[in-house]
Amino acid sequence: MITLYDCATAPSPRRARILLAEKGVAHETVQVDLRSGEQLGDAYRKVNPLCTVPALRTETGLVLTDNAAITAYLEGRFPEPPLLGSTPEEKAEIASWNWRIEFDGLLAIAEAMRNSAPAMANRALTGPVDYAQIPELAQRGLARVQQFFLTLNERLAERDFIASDRFSIADITAVVVVDFARVVKVRVGEQHPHLQRWREAMAQRASMSL
Ligand SMILES: N[C@@H](CCC(=O)N[C@@H](CS)C(=O)NCC(=O)O)C(=O)O
């Protein structure tokens, strides 16, 4: 059985959960409690020395330690429905948007949250090494998140999906990131009508309630 190391409240493992659901892949789930620091303990370190979730263990014992690997693996093993694109052009467009959503969206939220939350003092970056917060980065992160929402809104002005003319991994990443922005108090509003329409359409998919 495939095993997903998950944390119900964290955005990155939600990406893997939605992907597994969209592909219809049977799996079991192990919760890792990030609030109590379980990811840094010896037991989880043996699973994933990078001390992050998600991680995915295959039936043969191969452990994949990030969404990039999990996505590549699942697409290879369960090609239907294709979520990374079919033609070279479509693959390129999806990869480009997925990267932008991670870099300009998810990492901007992380920058804002992890450099300001008192509970994350010295945990400004994930992983086994502690890093101090830099308050200016929190401010910059917040500005970047607001800009990211405008970019996505503009992108969706005449489109139903972020990267392609069909649902793709970029839509999964974007839903997770847009929802997670609430931790820095950025939300979809009337200034983002296209983003709002797209988010409401995405909510029709059962996977998005995970
Ligand atoms: N590259 C990873 C990033 C995963 C990541 O940052 N996970 C966060 C939860 S969203 C985590 O494990 N945080 C542990 C910590 O804060 O110490 C991926 O996308 O799979």
The ligand as a Tripos MOL2 file, in Angstrom:
@<TRIPOS>MOLECULE
LIG
   20    19     1     0     0
SMALL
NO_CHARGES

@<TRIPOS>ATOM
      1 N1          9.3800   20.9250   -0.9850 N.3       1 LIG1
      2 C1          8.4010   20.5340   -0.1140 C.3       1 LIG1
      3 C2          8.0320   21.5960    0.9110 C.3       1 LIG1
      4 C3          7.2510   20.9620    1.9730 C.3       1 LIG1
      5 C4          7.0330   21.8780    3.1560 C.2       1 LIG1
      6 O1          7.5450   23.0010    3.2430 O.2       1 LIG1
      7 N2          6.2460   21.3640    4.1040 N.am      1 LIG1
      8 C5          5.9610   22.0680    5.3290 C.3       1 LIG1
      9 C6          4.4660   22.0160    5.6290 C.3       1 LIG1
     10 S1          3.5390   22.9210    4.4500 S.3       1 LIG1
     11 C7          6.6920   21.3810    6.4800 C.2       1 LIG1
     12 O2          6.9290   20.2010    6.4350 O.2       1 LIG1
     13 N3          7.0590   22.1320    7.5100 N.am      1 LIG1
     14 C8          7.7760   21.6140    8.6200 C.3       1 LIG1
     15 C9          8.3010   22.6960    9.5000 C.2       1 LIG1
     16 O3          7.7700   23.8160    9.4500 O.co2     1 LIG1
     17 O4          9.2190   22.4170   10.2640 O.co2     1 LIG1
     18 C10         7.2000   20.0520   -0.9110 C.2       1 LIG1
     19 O5          6.5370   20.8370   -1.5950 O.co2     1 LIG1
     20 O6          6.9260   18.8820   -0.8500 O.co2     1 LIG1
@<TRIPOS>BOND
     1     1     2 1
     2     2     3 1
     3     2    18 1
     4     3     4 1
     5     4     5 1
     6     5     6 2
     7     5     7 1
     8     7     8 1
     9     8     9 1
    10     8    11 1
    11     9    10 1
    12    11    12 2
    13    11    13 1
    14    13    14 1
    15    14    15 1
    16    15    16 2
    17    15    17 1
    18    18    19 2
    19    18    20 1
@<TRIPOS>SUBSTRUCTURE
     1 LIG1         1 GROUP 0 **** ****
